[in-house]
């Protein structure tokens, strides 16, 4: 019998950037502080080289935090008028829709192929693909809604 033992390392990190924000609709200007948070995990099989495992988890968390700051300002809504850049939001939506369509087709195929002899198989496969599409779209939608929540605006004195 094969038994795996080892240690799992987790780390959390935050990354902060400051950028100038200018609303494309009302012209509001502010300094935006963008905070990204990330989490990383790594394993040390058989408890070997645990320091390296902790360092890998820390690097992964730092990379995830920096990744979460990228694009956040472009997705943030103006604090005065609520305007968001339609091109940026549209780009995220198009990516989400393309991903959902392809994954839904794959889910339909996976659900239908083993049951294709049954008369109710297409309905079951379509239902599974639709449910899968809704879940994937909700997950991808978080990318352009929650990412912008890490932006804090500090007004510029006139």
N, C-alpha and C positions, 0 to 999 in steps of 0.2 A: 504494500500500500504506500502511496506517495503522499507525503504531508508537506505542505508549504508553510513556512514560518517566516516572519519578517516584521519590519516596522513600517507603518504608514506615517508620513510626515505631511502636515498641512501648514500653510502660512497664509497670512492676509497682508495686503499692502494697500497703500493709498498713494495716489499721484495727484499733484496739483499744478495747474497752469493758470496764468493770467493773460488775458487777451482783451483787446478793445472790441466792443460790440457796437454796431450801428444798425438800427432797424431800417429795412428797405422800404417800409411803408410810411411810418410817421417821423423817421429821422432821429429817434431817441438814441442818445449815445451814453455808454456806461463802460466801466471796466468790469469784465466778467471773470470771476474766479471759477475755474472748472475743476471739480474734484472727481476723480475716478477711483473706484475701488475694485480690487481683484483678489482672487483666491487661487492658491496653487497647491497641488498635491504631488508627492513623490513616494517611492517605495525603496526600502533597503532590504533586499532579499536576504534571508538568513542572518539578519542583523549586521551585515557587512557594510562598512563604509557609511555609517549613519550621518556623519558630518556632511558628506557629499549629498545624501538624500535630503537633509534639511536645506542645504544650499540650493538644490534643484527646485524644491518647493518654493523657496523664497524668490528665486529668479522667475518662476512661472507666475507667481502672484504679482510681482512687479511688472512683468510684461502685460498681464491681464489688466492691471490698473491703468497703465499707459494707453493700452488699446481702448479702454472705456472713455478716455478723455478725448480721443480723436473724433472729430465730427460732432461732438456734443454741442458746441456753440452754434453750428449751422442748423442744428435741429431744435435749438431752444426758441421758445416763444418770447416775443417782446413783452416786457413786464407792463408796458403802458397800453398797448393796443392789441396784444395777443397774436400778432402776425408771425408766421413761420415761413421760411423760404420754401416756396412750392416746388422748386426744382430739386432741392435736397430731399424733401419728404417724398416726392414722386419717384426719385431714384430708389429710395428704400422700399417703397411700395411695389415698384416694378420688379425689383429683385425678389421680394417676398412672393409675389404672384407667380413668377416664373418657377421658383423653387417649389411652391405648393402644387402647381400643375404637374411638374415632372414627378414629384414624389407621390402624388395622387394616382397617376397612371401606373407607377410601380406598385403601389398598394393594391390597386384594382387587379393587376396581374397576379400578385402574390395571393390574393384572396380567391381569385377565380380559377386559376390553373388546377389546384388540387380538387376542386369541386365541379369542374366543367361538365360532368355527366349529369349533374342534378339540374332540374328545370328552374329552381329558385336561386341557382348560383350567381347569375348576373345581378340580381337584386341585392343579394348579400354582399357581393363584391363592391357594388356601387355604394351601398350604405357604409361599408368599412372604409372605402376610399374617401367618401365625403366627411366622415367623422375624423379620419386622419388629417384631411386637408384643413379642417377647422382648427384642430389642435396645433398643427404646424404653423398656420397663419397667426394664431394668437401668440405663439412663442416668438415668431419673427417680428410681430407688431411691437413687442416690448422693446425691440432694438431702437425704434425711432420715437418711442414715447418715454421710456424710463431713462434712456441715455441723457436726455435733456434735463432731467431732474437734478443732475449733479452740477448745474450752473447756477451761481449766485451772482446777482448784479449789484454792483456798488456804484452809485451815481457819481458823475464827474461834476465838480463845481463849475458854474458857468464862467 
